[in-house]
Amino acid sequence: MSEEPMLSTHALTAGYGDFQALFGVDFEVRAGEVVALIGANGAGKSTLLRSILGLLSVARDMVRFRGESVGGSKPHAMVRNGIGIVPEGRRLFAGMSIEDNLRVAIDYGRKPQRGENVASLWTIERIYKLFPILRERRDQVVHNLSGGQQQMVAIGRALLTQPMVLLCDEISLGLAPKVIHEIYDVLPMIRQAGTALVLVEQDVSLAQRASDRLYCMLEGRITLTGDSNTMTREAIAEAYFGANHAVA
């Protein structure tokens, strides 16, 4: 992995009007890394993603991407720079087919750089290989799909923007265990294609298994960070709840 983080935040503060939601958050993702971000509802996880993506106004030097200060950039500029997102709730175009939802992303994503291997870029055909069920149902309107299939479309759409870092906000939320397993099974393939991943999760065990490093948030602050495979359940519980609790 590169010494220089691909994406990082620095003493990041953010909020909604007079309400401050984040307090001095330092967070980083290196090239090819999978980082999990855990915490209870209201801990600040989604707010952190929104701040990174430019959906909330933050100071320029609070967010850095590929060595440049980009805080406060417009969301479309962040996507074109190489930061993609699978939003909580999927937010698909409900009246459109699977394939039309995927095609929408192609014109709005990052453009290939000079010398970049075009064969490494995501295409609709590659998305169909990743999720074969989408090929079978590509002409179906997305609101007729199951929740898991809709999540596959949302992931595919995000990948078609050619992200260097993909932010995944609660991609297991509301899905059956079997479907969650299917979704998480493709994450190593995405990583192998060269995309770093940020996984926002409430399921601690799932987040720990799927990631290289883990951050825990509580009330807008980072309360724990380290290698996922060395963190103890006790340390995670204290960081997650703010007191000693058992983690299920």
Disulfide bonds with the S-S distance in Angstrom:
none
